[in-house]
Amino acid sequence: MSTLGTEAHAQADALDRERLRAEVEERSQDMRRLIDAVGRVVVGQRYMVERLLVGLLTGGHVLLEGVPGLAKTLTVSTLARAVRAEFSRVQFTPDLLPADVVGTLIYNPREGTFAPRKGPVFANIVLADEINRAPAKVQSALLEAMQEKQVTIGDRTYPLPKPFLVLATQNPIEQEGTYPLPEAQVDRFMLKLRVGYPTRADERAIIDRMAASAPAVEVEPVIDIEEIASLRRLVDRVYVDEKIKDYVVDLVHATREPAAPEAGLDAKIARDLARLIEFGASPRASIALTMASRAHAFLQGRAFVTPSDVKAIGTDVLRHRVLASYEAEAEGVSPDDVVKMVFDHVRVP
């Protein structure tokens, strides 16, 4: 290619980057308005709201864990109203059946035929409330919907609406009446969030806003569900440098083979990680971490991913994909602690 052609190509690339930067800055304002709209109903919990938007922008399912009363259900339902999405809620209980989630066939005696009755999973945003209170059969029924975006009723398969997102809440497994989720299902969640108690100031604001028989605050729709598809396409265009991709792979591989030379870890840290980790993260973690980092950068109004984006979202992507060893549990080391060790010691580009 001639020098003139090379310069023209470089100018075109620079123009494309500038257009992308301007579009990301403009469209990310929609997300800030969405956060503000949810914040008029839900006090505090900005971290939870932003992570739910990461799921919405990438199509990644989100699992929220916390004790009852932390506004998990309220936040999800408020978000659904703010994006004008078709919303359904399934309250998971020990006696729930798979048909209660995906639907079943109903016999029509007049015509002598069976007709499908679709379940609550046929919605844009599905709130699976207290998902770990249901038996394994129900959780498995949700697995096909989460992974394949379709469900089977009888001998026919039905596609789910687009976009489709499962936002699930669960109580800590130490609570009575809870069942641990199967590893295969947990891995289908892009993010697992730990929802904590509000600050004293936030709790005081909660009293002012919610301590009434009929709280007056209502969320106003901010964005149409059709716009989510275009925002997802825009997030896919957020630039990820080759060094950032290598960084993501290094992080995930450090949870599997910390002693490998490619990990570049100190020998003592590598031995500690190998001792504390029973199973590392799957390749799905690398995909999820890259996509979530793009969405995080977009929410900050940037058209490119930095290592800070990977670090900011990394624990939420990896905490449920790294299985701590018995030795780690005996020492009181949690998967969060292990993930923090990985981020602290893997070389940042």
N, C-alpha and C positions, 0 to 999 in steps of 0.2 A: 504494500500500500504506500502511495506517495506521501510526502510530508504534508501536502495540502489536504489530502484525504484523511490523514491521521488527526490533523487539527480540527477538521470538520466533525469527525467522529467524537472527539473529545468535547467539542462545544455542544454537540447534541446530547451527550451524556450529562454534561453539566446542567443543561436546560431541563432535562428530565428530572434530575435530582432536585432542582429548584422548584419545579412544579409539584413534585411529590412533597417536598418540605412545606410548601404553602398549603397544599391540600390537607396534609396531616394536621397542621396548626389550626386550620379552620374547622375541620370535622371533629377534632378532639374537644372543641368547645361544646359540642353536643353532649359528650360524655360528662363534662363538668356540670352542665345544666341538669343532666340526669342524676348525678350524685347529689346536687343541691336539692332536687325535687324529693329524692328519697330521704335526705337529711331533714326535711321539714316534718317528716313523720317519725323517723327513727333517730333518736338522739345518740350522738357518738357513733361508734362502730364504723367509722369511715374505712378502716382497713378491710372489714368484711365486705362493704359495699364495693370497693374498688376491685377486690378479688372476684366477686360475683360478675363484675363487668368484664374481667379478663376471660372468664368462662363464656360469657355471652358473645364476646368478640372473636373467640376462637372455636366455639362449638364444643368446648371441653366441659364435662360434667364436674360439679363441685360438691364436696362433702364437708359439711360443717359440724364440728364436734364441740359440745359444751353442755353444761348443766342446764336444766330447764329454767326458763325465765329470762334468757339473755336476748330476746327479740330476734331469734333466728328465723322463725316462721313469719313474723311480721315483716322482716326485711325482704325476704323472698317474695312474699305476696305484694308488697309495696312496689318492688322493682318490676314485677310483672304488669301491674297497673300503669306504671310510668312509661312502659314501652308499648302499650296497647297490644299486649300479647294475649293469646288464648292460654288461660291458666287453669290448672287443675291441681287439687291437693289430694293425696292419699295418706290417710292416717294408718300407719303400719301397726298392727296388733298381732298377738300370738295366734289368733284364730283366723287371720286373713288367708284367703285362697288366691292362687295365681289368677284365676278368672276375675277376681275382684280388681285386678290391676290392668290386665291386657284385654279383657272381654271374654265373651263366650258365645256359643251358638244357641239360639232360641228356636224352639220348634213351633211352627205355625200349623195347628191342626186343620185349619180350613183348607190350606193349600197342600198340606202334607210335606212341607219343606222346612229346612233349617235356614235361618237368617242370622248373620253375625250381629251381635250387639257389642259395639266397641267400648272398651273400658276407658278410665280416666287418663291412661297413658297417651291417648291421642290428643295432645295439646302441644303448644309451643314450649311452654315452661311447665314442668311437672315437679311439684314439691313432694318429695318422698319423706314425710315427716316421721321422725323416730324410726328410721329404716332398720336399725338393728334390734327392733322388738319383734320382727316378723321371722318366721321359720325359713329355713334354707330354700324350700321350694319357691316361695314367693320372691326371695332375693334373686334366685336363678331366672325366674320369669322376666325380671327386669333387665337381666344381663343382655339378652338378645336385643332388646329395645335400645339399650345404651350403646352397644357396639355396632349393631347392624342398621340401626335407625328403621327397624321394621319389627313386626310381631306376627306370629302365626296363630290363627284361630281356626280350629278344625284342620282342614287340608289346604287352606289358602293363606298366603302371606300378604300382609297389608303394610304399605309404606306409612311412616309416621309423618306428621306435618313438618314443614321446613320453615324456619329453623326448629330444631328439637333439642331441648336441654333439660337434664335432670339435675335439680338442686336438692340434695338430700341432707337431712339433719340426723344426728345420732347423739345419744347420751353416752357419757363415758362408760366403758364396759364394766367398771366396778359397780355400777348401779344395778339394782335388782331388776330381773326380767329382761335383760339385754343379751343378745347373741353376737359373738364376733362375726364380722362380715367375711365371706370367703376371700382368699387372697386374689383370685381371678377377678372378682367384682371390684375389690378395692383398687386394683391396678387400672380399672377403666375410668376412675375419677382422675381428671387432670390435676386437680388441686384438693388438698385436704387442709381445712382451716381449723385452727384452734381458737375458739371464741371465748374471750375472758370477761371478767366482770368490768362494768364501767367504772370510770374514775368517780371520785366523790362529787366533783362539779357536774359531771354528766348525770349522775344519779339524782342530784338536786334538780336539774333541768327536766329529767324524766317525770318527777313528781309534779312540777308545774304544768307539764304538757299532757300527761296521761292520767293523773289522779282524778278522774271524773267518770261518771257512769257512761257518758257519750263524748269521748274526745272529739274536738271540733276540727282537727287538722285532717284534710283530705289531700291525697296526692293528685297532681295534675299530669295528664299524659304529656310526655315530652317528645317522644320519637315513635315512629311507626315501625311495626315489625318488618316491613319491607325494606326499611333503611338499614336494618341490621345486616342483611346480605351484602349490601354495598360497602358497609363499614368493614365487614370481614374480608372482602376482596382488597380493601385498602390496607388493612393490617398485614395481609400476606405480602404486600409490596414493601413493607418496612425493611430496610437494608440490614442484613446480618453479615458482617465481615467474616472472611475465612478464619481469622484468628479467634473470633468469638465462637464459631462452630467447633473449632478444635478445643476451646476451653470447655464447652458443654460436654464434649465427648470425654475429655480428661476427668471432669467431675464425676460423670456417671461411671466411668471405668474404675475410678478410685474407690468406689463402693464395692466393686467386684474383685479387683486384683490390685489392692493397694501396694503390694510389693513389686509390681511390674516396673521395669525401668522407665517406661513411658509415663508413669504417674509422676515421677520426679519427686517423690516424697522422701523425707528423712527416714532413715531405717527404723528408728524407734517409733515414729508416728505410724509407719506402715505396719509394724508388728502389732501396735495397739489396735489399729483399725481391723486388721485381719482377725484379731482375737475377739473384737466386739461385734463384728458383723457376721450374721449367719447366712443371709442371702442379700446380694446387692440389687441395685435397680435394673430393670429390664430396658431393652432398646426403646420401648414406648416412653420411658422417662426422658430420653434424649430428644425425642420428637416433641413431647409436651413442654420441656424446658425451653426449647427454641421458640415454639409458638407462643408460650406464655410471656417470654421475654419481649417478643415483638409487641404483644398487646400492652405490656407494661410501659414500653417506650412510647407507644401511641398515646396512652393515657397521660403521659408527661408532655405530650405535644412534640415529640421528636420522631423523625423519619429514619432513625438508625438506632441499633441496639448497642449499648455499652456494657462492660462487665458489671456495672452497678445494677443494671436491670436484671441480669442473670442472678446476682446475689440477692436482690430484693425479693425475687419470686421463687428462688431455688428451694428454700426450706419447705414451702407449701407444695412444691412439685415432688420432692423426694422423701418427705417424712413418712409417708405411708407405703413407700416402695422399698425401703431399707428395713430388713428384718434384723433386729438386734439378737445377739446370741444369749444363751442362758447365763453365760458369764457376765455379760453386760447388765442383764436384769438383776443378777445377784449384787452387782456393784451399784445399782441404782442409776445406770447410764441409759438414757432414753434414745430412741431413734433421732430425735431433735438434736441431742448432744453429739451423736455420731455425725450427722449431716453438718453440724457446725464445725467439727474437726476437719471434715473434708474441705469445706469452703475456706477455712483458716490456713490450710497448708498446701492446697493445689495452687500452682503458680498462676497468677493473673496476667493476661496479655497486656 
